[in-house]
Amino acid sequence: MSTYNFDYLDELEAEAIHILREVAGQFEKPALLFSGGKDSITLVRLAEKAFRPGKFPFPLVHIDTGHNFEETITYRDQMVERIGEKLIIGSVQESIDQGKVVEQTGKNASRNALQTVTLLDTIAKYGFDACIGGARRDEEKARAKERIFSVRDEFGQWDPKRQRPELWNIYNGKIHKGENIRVFPISNWTELDVWNYIRREKIDLPSIYFSHERDCITRNGQLMAASPFLNMDDEDVIERKQVRFRTVGDMSCTAAVESDAFLIDDIIAEISASKISERGARMDDKVSEAAMEDRKKGGYF
């Protein structure tokens, strides 16, 4: 008699699909926040498994800083065309032009923090009551404190004291008017889990996740991709490096790592040996010890 081997990836997948279906069942206007990074790409694959052959019960929403990696935007547009789902783009540049946020100045200026205002405006404009994101508890200590259904108040703010118990995988999506829920279906996954799932599902990714040559500068001990979005000066020396990116965000705050990992198996081996979190390559998390928590309390993803 044949046997079926139910491995840990099946268990993680089943939990994530259950959470996505809970969102569809409990909320009137959910959305899936899509950045073009590996975690949100994994969410799209999970949504396909949860809802195909039907359409997704939510649009994809990308908060575009205007300072994204070109490879990420190209991948986003090609993927949306392939899956045939609706994409809503919130523009940080528009928020700047409308005077809602002020662009940072100085050598380490970044638009990453400005995304919060654009995100909250997009939520208000379309009336989203739940936003699905790809955050994971292993990424950062503030995210480790967050529930899978994370309540945000009418200002989009996160209060750790308002987090609800989630015993026996029961999720409470009841909210007051004006509030919304951030939902994290892969919260219990690790970076290695995501890569093993990508390998198993044969998911295509933007090329920047794999080793390639790129002009870089060293800033605050990190390798940053040389680009017009960095405020470079005479102290910045451009060097050609063999790198890849473990995490993908705004070009002005996302650092590369030196790597010869051209294949997924190489990346998995590299991560297994690493003692540094993938968020260790994010300059925005180094502003202070509580940088992520402070941003979340302000309405960040």
C-alpha positions in Angstrom: 0.0 0.0 0.0 1.4 3.4 -0.9 2.2 5.9 1.8 2.2 9.7 1.7 5.1 11.6 3.3 3.6 14.7 4.9 6.7 16.9 5.5 7.1 20.1 7.4 6.7 22.2 4.2 3.3 20.7 3.6 2.3 21.6 7.2 3.5 25.2 6.8 1.7 25.4 3.4 -1.6 24.1 4.8 -1.5 26.6 7.7 -0.8 29.5 5.3 -3.6 28.4 2.9 -6.0 28.1 5.9 -5.1 31.7 7.0 -5.6 33.1 3.5 -9.1 31.4 3.3 -9.9 32.8 6.8 -9.1 36.3 5.4 -11.4 35.7 2.4 -14.2 34.5 4.7 -13.9 37.2 7.5 -13.2 40.4 5.6 -15.1 42.4 3.0 -12.2 44.2 1.3 -8.8 42.5 1.9 -5.6 43.2 -0.1 -2.3 41.4 -0.6 0.7 43.7 -0.1 3.2 42.8 -2.8 6.8 44.1 -2.8 8.4 41.9 -5.5 10.4 40.2 -2.8 10.6 36.4 -2.2 8.2 36.4 0.7 5.4 38.2 -1.2 6.1 36.1 -4.2 5.6 33.0 -2.0 2.3 34.5 -0.8 1.1 34.7 -4.4 1.9 31.0 -5.0 0.0 30.2 -1.8 -2.9 32.3 -2.9 -3.0 30.4 -6.2 -3.2 27.1 -4.3 -5.9 28.6 -2.0 -8.2 30.0 -4.6 -7.5 28.6 -8.1 -9.2 28.0 -10.5 -11.1 31.1 -9.3 -9.8 34.7 -9.1 -8.1 36.0 -6.0 -10.6 37.5 -3.6 -8.3 40.5 -3.2 -6.0 42.7 -5.4 -2.3 43.0 -5.1 -1.1 46.3 -3.7 2.5 47.6 -4.2 3.6 50.7 -2.4 6.2 52.0 -4.9 8.9 54.3 -3.5 10.2 55.1 -7.0 13.6 53.9 -5.8 13.1 50.2 -6.4 15.5 47.8 -8.2 14.6 47.7 -11.9 14.7 43.9 -11.8 12.0 43.9 -9.1 9.6 46.1 -11.1 10.2 44.1 -14.2 9.4 40.9 -12.4 6.3 42.5 -10.8 4.8 43.6 -14.1 5.5 40.2 -15.8 4.1 38.3 -12.9 0.9 40.3 -12.8 0.4 39.8 -16.5 1.0 36.1 -16.1 -1.5 35.5 -13.2 -4.1 37.9 -14.5 -4.8 39.6 -11.2 -5.5 43.2 -10.3 -2.5 45.4 -9.2 -3.0 48.6 -7.3 0.1 50.9 -7.0 0.5 53.5 -4.3 3.1 56.0 -5.2 5.5 57.6 -2.6 6.4 60.2 -5.2 2.8 61.3 -5.4 2.7 61.6 -1.6 5.8 63.8 -1.8 4.3 65.9 -4.6 1.1 66.4 -2.6 3.1 67.6 0.4 2.0 64.7 2.6 5.6 63.7 3.3 8.9 65.4 3.1 11.8 63.7 1.3 14.8 63.1 3.5 18.1 64.8 2.9 21.6 63.9 3.7 23.9 61.1 2.8 21.8 58.3 4.3 18.4 59.7 3.0 15.9 57.0 2.2 12.3 56.9 1.1 11.6 53.6 3.0 10.0 55.3 6.0 7.9 57.5 3.8 6.0 54.4 2.6 3.8 54.4 5.7 1.9 57.5 4.7 1.4 56.2 1.2 0.2 52.8 2.5 -2.3 54.3 5.0 -3.6 56.6 2.2 -4.0 53.6 -0.1 -5.9 51.6 2.6 -8.2 54.6 3.2 -8.8 55.2 -0.5 -9.9 51.7 -1.3 -11.4 50.9 2.1 -9.2 47.8 2.8 -10.1 46.1 6.1 -7.3 43.5 6.0 -3.8 43.7 4.4 -1.9 40.4 3.9 1.9 40.7 4.2 4.9 38.5 4.0 6.5 39.3 7.4 8.0 36.5 9.4 8.7 36.2 13.1 12.3 35.1 12.6 13.2 38.3 10.7 13.3 40.8 13.6 12.4 41.0 17.3 9.5 43.4 16.8 7.9 41.1 14.3 8.4 38.2 16.7 5.9 39.8 19.0 3.2 40.2 16.4 0.2 37.9 16.0 -0.9 36.4 12.6 -4.0 38.6 12.8 -2.5 41.9 13.9 -5.0 44.7 14.8 -4.2 48.2 13.7 -6.2 51.2 15.0 -7.9 53.8 12.8 -4.5 55.5 12.4 -2.8 52.3 11.3 -0.8 52.1 14.5 0.3 48.8 16.1 -0.1 48.4 19.8 1.5 45.2 21.3 -0.9 45.4 24.2 -3.9 45.0 21.9 -2.7 41.7 20.3 -5.3 38.9 20.6 -4.7 35.3 21.6 -4.7 32.8 18.7 -5.2 29.5 20.5 -5.8 26.4 18.4 -5.4 28.4 15.2 -8.5 30.4 15.8 -8.2 33.9 14.4 -10.4 36.8 15.5 -10.9 39.4 12.7 -13.5 41.5 14.4 -12.7 45.2 14.2 -14.3 48.6 14.6 -15.0 50.9 11.7 -11.8 52.5 10.6 -9.5 49.9 12.0 -7.8 47.2 9.9 -6.0 43.9 10.3 -2.5 43.1 9.0 -2.4 39.4 8.3 0.9 37.3 8.1 0.2 33.8 6.7 3.9 32.9 6.7 4.7 34.3 10.1 5.8 30.9 11.4 8.2 30.3 8.4 11.9 30.9 8.5 14.1 32.3 5.7 15.2 28.7 5.0 11.6 27.5 4.9 10.8 30.1 2.3 13.8 29.0 0.1 13.1 25.3 0.5 9.5 26.0 -0.6 10.7 28.1 -3.5 12.9 25.2 -4.6 10.1 22.6 -4.2 7.6 24.7 -6.1 10.1 25.8 -8.7 9.1 29.5 -8.2 10.9 32.1 -10.4 12.4 35.0 -8.6 14.0 38.4 -9.6 17.6 37.9 -10.7 19.0 40.1 -7.9 18.5 37.2 -5.4 21.2 35.3 -7.2 24.9 36.1 -7.5 25.8 38.7 -10.1 28.3 41.4 -10.7 27.3 44.9 -9.7 28.9 48.3 -9.0 28.8 48.9 -5.2 30.0 51.3 -2.6 30.7 50.5 1.0 28.6 52.6 3.5 28.4 52.0 7.2 30.1 48.7 6.7 27.5 47.5 4.2 27.7 47.0 0.4 25.2 49.3 -1.3 24.3 49.1 -5.0 25.6 52.3 -6.7 22.6 54.1 -8.1 21.3 57.6 -8.7 19.1 57.1 -5.6 22.1 57.2 -3.2 23.5 60.5 -2.3 27.1 59.7 -3.1 30.0 62.0 -2.6 33.8 61.9 -3.1 34.3 59.6 -0.2 32.2 56.8 -1.9 34.4 54.6 -4.0 32.6 52.5 -6.6 33.9 48.9 -6.8 32.7 46.0 -9.0 31.6 43.1 -6.7 30.1 39.7 -7.0 27.0 40.0 -4.9 23.4 39.0 -4.3 20.5 40.4 -2.2 19.0 38.4 0.7 16.1 40.9 1.1 14.6 43.3 -1.4 13.4 46.8 -0.6 14.2 50.4 -1.4 17.6 50.7 -3.1 18.7 53.4 -0.7 18.4 51.1 2.4 18.9 47.5 1.0 22.5 46.2 1.2 24.0 43.3 -0.8 26.1 40.5 0.4 29.2 39.1 -1.3 28.2 35.7 -2.7 28.9 33.1 -5.3 25.5 31.5 -4.9 24.2 31.2 -8.5 21.6 28.4 -7.7 18.9 27.9 -5.1 20.9 25.0 -3.6 23.9 27.3 -3.2 21.7 29.9 -1.5 20.3 27.4 0.9 23.7 26.2 1.8 24.9 29.8 2.3 22.0 30.7 4.5 22.4 27.6 6.6 26.0 28.6 7.4 25.2 32.3 8.0 25.0 33.8 11.5 23.5 37.1 10.4 19.7 37.6 9.9 18.6 38.7 6.4 17.4 42.0 8.0 21.0 42.6 8.9 21.3 43.9 5.4 18.6 46.5 5.9 20.0 50.0 6.8 16.6 51.2 7.9 16.7 48.7 10.8 20.0 50.1 12.1 18.6 53.6 12.8 18.0 52.6 16.4 17.6 49.4 18.5 13.8 49.7 18.2 13.7 51.0 14.7 11.3 48.4 13.3 8.9 48.6 16.4 8.8 52.4 16.1 7.9 52.2 12.4 5.2 49.6 13.1 3.7 51.8 15.8 3.5 54.5 13.2 1.6 52.3 10.7 4.4 50.5 8.9 3.8 47.2 7.2 
